[in-house]
């Protein structure tokens, strides 16, 4: 574990994995999940060293004095402090799910400090991209041949109808994974690695205006690789293409057979796809 100080004095922790050289800085999702669940992103550390940040109040990072600083826009300063601590002029940022919100807000505020963005199953919220029930239903229906489908799809129907019970949210979990048989143990092992108070505050009122974020990202000069899972109901491939189109230099890669956690489904495909993109444009 390595540590540095956030602008408000909160001690933040990160883990460095891989060899020497300028690292990729990795922001976890959740929101506000400790970075341990990412592993090394399917072996990506064999291609590039990784710096995996535990957001404030998660993992080995300290709990801040002010809970209001859990709001995602107020964590932009944490990423900038990490950049300065590492002595990197321009960051290559890799972000998963809700962590992509923080990455995009950082890019909007500090465009000249971003060399490259890699967004893995990014949340559509910061750019106001609507994912409809019909979008999710189309993706979910492709899984009809899987043994867990009847119960999971029935739970999804109750969610869409607005009458979901607490158990229904757990029942739809298989739709987040390309290989539910292999993901069950991983999902269970990560229980409790999220800070509920931080999760509740991350998307607090006033955190961002999607129109302003879209405008800033449209002017971003850095190349952006957006990776979507073929089976991800959170960001179906069709909507992912629309998302990638918001960037001046956006590129979409759809991982076959993958869900919302693609390094669990085909780690080699994910790590090689990211490494190939970085080789094609290493400096951004």
C-alpha positions in Angstrom: 0.0 0.0 0.0 1.2 3.5 -0.9 -0.3 6.7 0.3 -0.6 10.4 -0.6 -2.6 13.4 0.7 -5.8 14.7 -0.9 -6.2 18.5 -1.0 -8.3 18.4 2.1 -5.7 16.3 4.0 -7.5 13.0 3.7 -4.9 10.2 3.4 -5.6 8.2 0.2 -4.1 4.8 -0.7 -3.2 3.2 -3.9 -1.6 -0.1 -5.0 1.0 -0.3 -7.7 1.1 -3.5 -9.8 3.5 -4.3 -12.6 6.9 -3.2 -13.7 8.6 0.1 -14.1 7.5 3.0 -16.3 4.7 5.5 -16.4 1.6 3.7 -15.1 -2.0 3.7 -16.1 -4.1 5.2 -13.2 -7.1 3.0 -12.6 -10.4 4.4 -11.0 -12.8 1.7 -9.6 -16.6 1.8 -9.9 -19.2 0.8 -7.5 -19.7 3.7 -7.0 -17.2 4.0 -4.2 -15.9 0.4 -4.3 -12.3 -0.4 -3.1 -10.1 -1.2 -6.1 -9.4 -4.8 -5.0 -12.3 -6.2 -7.1 -10.5 -5.1 -10.3 -7.5 -7.4 -9.7 -5.0 -6.4 -12.4 -7.7 -6.1 -15.1 -7.2 -9.5 -16.6 -3.4 -9.3 -16.8 -3.1 -5.7 -18.1 -0.2 -5.2 -15.6 1.9 -7.5 -17.8 1.7 -4.8 -20.5 1.7 -1.6 -18.4 2.2 -0.9 -14.7 -1.1 0.0 -12.9 -1.8 2.4 -10.1 -5.2 1.3 -8.6 -6.7 4.0 -6.4 -8.9 3.3 -3.3 -11.3 6.2 -3.3 -11.7 8.2 -0.1 -13.4 6.2 2.6 -12.9 2.8 0.9 -10.2 0.1 1.1 -7.1 1.4 2.7 -8.0 5.1 2.2 -9.0 7.2 5.1 -12.6 8.3 5.8 -12.8 12.1 5.2 -13.8 14.6 7.8 -16.6 15.9 5.5 -19.0 13.3 4.0 -19.9 15.9 1.4 -16.5 15.2 -0.2 -17.8 11.8 -1.4 -19.6 13.6 -4.2 -17.9 12.7 -7.5 -17.1 16.2 -8.6 -15.4 16.9 -5.3 -13.1 13.9 -5.9 -11.6 15.4 -9.0 -9.0 17.1 -6.8 -8.0 13.6 -5.4 -7.1 12.5 -9.0 -5.2 15.7 -9.6 -3.3 15.2 -6.3 -2.4 11.7 -7.3 -1.1 12.9 -10.7 1.1 15.4 -8.9 2.2 12.8 -6.4 3.2 10.5 -9.2 5.0 13.2 -11.1 3.2 12.6 -14.3 2.5 15.5 -16.7 -0.5 13.8 -18.4 -2.4 10.9 -17.0 -3.5 7.8 -18.9 -6.8 7.0 -17.0 -8.5 3.6 -17.0 -11.9 3.7 -15.3 -14.7 1.2 -14.7 -18.4 1.8 -14.5 -19.1 4.7 -12.0 -15.4 5.3 -11.9 -15.7 6.6 -15.4 -17.9 9.5 -14.1 -14.9 10.7 -12.1 -12.6 10.2 -15.0 -14.8 12.2 -17.3 -15.2 15.0 -14.8 -11.5 15.1 -14.4 -11.0 15.3 -18.1 -13.6 18.1 -18.4 -11.8 20.1 -15.7 -8.2 19.3 -16.6 -8.2 18.4 -20.4 -4.5 19.2 -20.7 -3.7 16.7 -18.0 -5.2 13.7 -19.8 -3.1 11.7 -22.3 -5.6 9.0 -22.9 -8.9 7.6 -21.5 -10.0 4.0 -21.4 -13.6 3.6 -20.2 -14.7 0.1 -19.3 -18.5 -0.3 -19.2 -18.8 3.4 -18.2 -21.8 4.8 -16.5 -24.1 6.8 -18.9 -25.1 9.2 -16.1 -22.4 12.0 -16.5 -23.3 12.5 -20.2 -27.1 12.1 -19.8 -27.3 9.1 -22.1 -30.6 7.4 -21.6 -30.7 3.6 -21.4 -34.3 2.5 -21.8 -36.0 -0.6 -20.5 -36.4 -1.6 -24.2 -32.6 -1.4 -24.6 -32.1 -3.6 -21.6 -34.8 -6.1 -22.6 -33.2 -6.6 -26.0 -29.9 -7.5 -24.5 -31.4 -9.6 -21.7 -33.4 -11.7 -24.2 -30.2 -13.0 -25.8 -29.5 -15.0 -22.6 -32.7 -17.1 -22.9 -30.7 -20.3 -23.2 -29.0 -20.0 -19.9 -30.4 -22.0 -16.9 -30.8 -19.0 -14.6 -32.7 -17.0 -17.2 -36.3 -17.6 -16.2 -36.0 -16.5 -12.6 -33.7 -13.6 -13.4 -35.8 -12.3 -16.3 -39.0 -12.5 -14.1 -37.2 -10.4 -11.6 -36.2 -7.9 -14.3 -39.9 -7.7 -15.4 -40.8 -6.7 -11.9 -38.1 -4.1 -11.8 -39.3 -2.6 -15.1 -42.9 -2.6 -13.8 -41.8 -0.6 -10.7 -42.8 -3.4 -8.2 -39.4 -4.9 -7.4 -38.8 -6.4 -4.0 -35.3 -6.3 -2.4 -34.6 -9.9 -3.6 -35.3 -9.0 -7.2 -32.2 -6.7 -7.4 -30.0 -9.7 -6.4 -31.9 -12.0 -8.7 -31.0 -9.9 -11.8 -27.2 -10.1 -11.0 -26.5 -12.8 -13.7 -27.3 -10.2 -16.4 -24.2 -8.2 -15.3 -21.8 -11.1 -16.2 -21.0 -12.9 -19.4 -20.3 -16.1 -17.4 -22.4 -16.3 -14.3 -21.1 -19.7 -13.4 -17.6 -18.3 -13.1 -18.7 -15.0 -11.5 -20.7 -16.2 -8.5 -17.7 -16.7 -6.3 -16.1 -13.5 -7.3 -19.2 -11.5 -6.6 -19.6 -13.1 -3.1 -15.9 -12.4 -2.3 -16.3 -8.7 -2.9 -19.3 -8.3 -0.6 -18.7 -5.5 1.9 -15.9 -3.8 0.0 -18.2 -0.8 -0.7 -18.8 2.2 1.6 -22.6 2.7 1.8 -22.4 6.3 2.9 -19.9 7.1 0.2 -22.0 5.3 -2.4 -25.1 7.4 -1.4 -23.1 10.6 -1.7 -21.3 10.0 -4.9 -24.0 11.2 -7.2 -25.3 13.9 -4.9 -27.3 16.8 -6.2 -25.4 19.3 -8.2 -22.4 17.0 -9.0 -22.5 17.8 -12.7 -24.6 19.0 -15.6 -24.6 16.5 -18.4 -24.9 19.1 -21.1 -21.8 20.8 -19.8 -19.9 17.5 -19.5 -20.8 16.6 -23.1 -19.6 20.0 -24.4 -16.3 19.7 -22.6 -15.7 16.1 -23.7 -16.5 17.0 -27.3 -13.5 19.3 -27.2 -11.2 16.8 -25.6 -8.1 16.2 -27.7 -7.1 12.9 -26.0 -8.0 9.6 -27.6 -10.8 7.7 -25.8 -11.3 3.9 -26.0 -14.7 2.8 -24.8 -15.1 -0.9 -24.0 -18.6 -2.4 -23.8 -19.6 -5.9 -23.1 -21.9 -7.7 -25.7 -24.2 -8.7 -22.9 -24.1 -5.7 -20.6 -27.6 -4.5 -19.8 -26.1 -1.4 -18.1 -24.6 -0.1 -21.3 -25.9 -2.1 -24.4 -23.6 -2.0 -27.4 -25.9 0.2 -29.4 -25.9 2.9 -26.7 -22.2 2.4 -26.2 -21.7 3.4 -29.8 -23.6 6.6 -29.2 -21.5 7.3 -26.1 -18.2 6.8 -28.0 -19.5 9.2 -30.6 -19.5 12.0 -28.1 -15.7 12.2 -28.2 -13.7 13.9 -30.9 -11.4 10.9 -30.9 -13.6 8.2 -29.5 -13.3 4.5 -30.4 -15.6 1.7 -29.4 -14.6 -1.9 -28.8 -17.4 -4.5 -28.0 -16.1 -7.5 -26.1 -17.8 -10.7 -27.4 -19.7 -12.6 -24.7 -18.8 -10.1 -21.9 -21.0 -8.4 -19.3 -20.3 -5.4 -17.0 -17.1 -7.0 -15.6 -15.3 -8.0 -18.8 -12.0 -9.0 -17.2 -13.9 -11.9 -15.6 -15.3 -13.1 -18.9 -12.2 -13.0 -21.2 -9.2 -11.4 -19.5 -6.9 -11.9 -22.4 -9.2 -10.1 -24.8 -9.6 -7.1 -22.5 -5.9 -6.7 -21.6 -4.7 -7.1 -25.2 -7.3 -4.7 -26.6 -6.3 -2.0 -24.1 -2.6 -2.7 -24.7 -3.0 -2.5 -28.4 -4.8 0.8 -28.2 -2.0 2.2 -26.1 0.6 0.9 -28.5 -1.2 2.6 -31.4 -1.2 6.0 -29.7 1.1 5.8 -26.6 1.5 9.5 -26.0 -2.1 10.5 -26.6 
